[in-house]
Amino acid sequence: MGNRFVEKLRNFGILSPDDEAALAGATARPSKIAARKDLIREGDRPGPVFVMLEGWACRYKILPNGSRQVLAFLMPGDCCDLHIGLLAEMDHGIQTITPAVVATIARNEMDAIMDRHRAVAKAMYIAQLVDEGTMRSWITSMGRRTSVERVAHLMCELYIRARNIGLASDNQIALPLAQILLADSLGMTPVHLNRVLKELRQSGAMTLQRGSLLITDPKKLVHVAGFDENYLHRRLRTAA
């Protein structure tokens, strides 16, 4: 298996062998992290750049009443918080969902790579812009999409992101997200989410069970979601 971080950045620019070697070297000593372990918590002083090489994680906030809002899902190849070191403390936490392999890149090392390798810097900035576009899409879902549209949209997004990194097969992906975690990302109760999933299953659009998402009718699911993948900017490299 290749380095998924390098593979992801290739989608956002043409990297030279030296560029790729620098990234591979910076992520060559990853750590294995158990599931449900915090990489960093809200209030902590920002540390190194975290790079997901294997496994899933999430960004989250805990409200004063103890409830949780999941802010983003992180997949293999994703990089966490390129510029958060400019702040005094973290305003959210990052936690593994599954067992994961995570590389940490010291801030000074990341800065040096971006100074010496302009193509890497450009690809990293584009990746961050895509993350921001995804966040805007989530905000739109929470504010304006119906419950069914919101769930369908998230399923489309997760499928496309997984497919882009080679984790999809025949309209199916492994989706290691418990319903309570999905509910926390969608602003729903687990009971309400279960009703929506049942409605989507009965419509023939998709089935979610046993850690697997099967999109049985892609056109129908896209229609229900009103999904347009342009915010994921997959075509940036080919358009460059």
N, C-alpha and C positions, 0 to 999 in steps of 0.2 A: 504494500500500500504506500502511495506517495504521501508527501506532506500536503495536507488539505489546506493549510494556510497559504502556501505558495500557489496551489491550484486555484484557490478563490481569487487571489490577487491577479493571476493571469487573465481573469475575465475582465479586469479593469485597466489593462495596459500591457504593453509588450515589455517583458522583463528579460534582461540579458542574463547569460550564465552567471556573471558576477553578482547581479541582483539576487538571483535565486539562491546562490551559495551563501550570501549574507543572511538571508531569511532562514535558510535551513540551519546555518550555524547558530543563529540566535535561539532557535527552538529545538536544538539537538539534545537538551537535557530536561525533558518533561518529567512531571510527577504524576503518579497514579493517585486519583482522588476518589474516595468512596462516594456513593450517592448521598444526597441530602446534606452535604457539607458546605459551609459558607467559605467561599474564596475570599470574600471581604464583606464587612457589614456596614450598614449605615452608621455614620459617625466616626468610622475609622479614618485614619490618615491615608490618603491614596498611596498605593504602593506601585509595584511593577505593572506592566501591561500583561494581561492574561490572554493567552491564545488557546482556544479549544482545538485540540487535535483529534480527539475522539470523545464521544458522549455528548450529552445535552446538559444545558444549565439554563438558569433564568435570572433576570433582574426582578427585584421585588421591593415593595415598601410595606411596612407594618404600620397600621393605623393605631391611634391611641386606644381604640376599643379592642385591639388584638386581631382584627381582620386583616387580610393580606390582599394586596393588589399586585398581580404579576404584570410587569411592564414590557417584557420582551422575552422571547425564547432564543437561546444561543445554540447553534449547531456546530458540528466539526468545521473548522476553517474560520470561525468567527473570532474577532479580536475585540477585547473589551477596553473601552475608555482610553482612547489614544491621548486625549488632552486633559483627563481628569486630574492629573498631577498638578495642574495650575491652581486647583482649589485646595482649601485647607482641610476639608473632610468630605467623605462620601455622603451623598444625599440619597443613596439607595444601597441595597445589598445585592450580591451575586451568589447564587447557590447552585451546586450541581443537582441535577435531577436524576441522572443515572451515574454509575461508575464512569469516570472520565479520565482522560489523559490530557493534562494541562501544562503548557509551557509558560514560563514567566520570563519576560524580557525587562531588564532594568531600564529605568527611564533614560539614563545617560547613554546606554547602548542603543535604545530605540531612536533617540535623537541623532546619534552618530550615523546610524544606518540611513535615516531619512536625509541627513545632510550630504552624505556621500553618494547616495543612490536616488537620483531625482525621480526615476520611474517608479521606484518603490513608494516614495513620498506621495506621488500623484495617485497611485493605486490605493494607498491607505486613505487618502482624503476622499476619494470617490466612494470607497467602502463605508466611510463614516457618513457620507451624504445619503447613501442608500439606507443605512440604519435610521437616519433622521426621517427619510421618506416613509419608511415602515412605521415609525412612531406616529407620523401624521395620519397615516391610514388607520392605525388603531384608534386615534383620537376621533377620527371621522366615524368609525364604527360605533364607538361608545356613545357618541352624541346624536347620530342621525340614522343609523341602520337599525332595522327591527331585530329582534332576537334571532329569528331564523336567518336573516341576511348576515348578521354578525358572525354566527357560527359557520355558515357556509363560506364566508369570506376568509375566515381564519384557516379553515381546512384547505381552501385553494392556495393560500399563501404558504402554508407549511408544506404542502405537496410540491409546489414549484421550487421552493428553497431546497427541499430534500432532493428533488430530481436534479437540480443544478449541481449538486455535489455527488451525484452517483448513488444516492440512497433510495431510489425508486425503481420499481419493477412492475410492469403491466398495470399501471394505474393504482399501485399499492405501495405504501411505505410503512415501515415500522414507526409507530408513534408512541413513544414511552411516556405518555402524559396521562396521569390519572384524571378522572372526571373532576375531582375537586380542584386540581391544578388548572385545568381548562376553565372551570367556572371562575376561578380567581383572576384569570386573564381576560375574561369576557364580561365581568361585572354582573354575574348571575349567581343564583344559588345552584348547588348541584342538582336539586330536584327539578328546577326549571330547565337546566341544561339537558337533563335526561329526557324531558318531554320534547325538547327541540331536536335532539338526536334521533328520537323515535320518529318524529315527523319527517325528517330528512331520509331516514331509512325506509319508511313506508312510501315515500314519494319515488323511491328508486334511484335517488341521486348519489347516496353514499352510505357506507356502513362503517361504524367505528366500534371495534370490539377486540378484547384480548391484546391490547397494545399494537393494533394494526388499523390503518385507515385504508379502506378500499373505496375508490371513486367509481361507482358502477355506471354512472351516466355523467361524464364530464361536462357536456353541453348544458345539461339541466342544472348542475351544481353552479357552474359559472353564471348562468342566467339568474338563478335564485340570489346569488351573492352580488350580482352586478359587478363582477370581478374584472379588473383591468390590471395586468401585471406590470404596467409601465413604471410604477414606483419602485420596482425591483431592479430596473435598469440593466437587464441582462444583455442588451444590444450595444452597450457602450464601446466595447472593444472593436466590434465589427464596423461600427460607425466612425471610429477614429481614423 
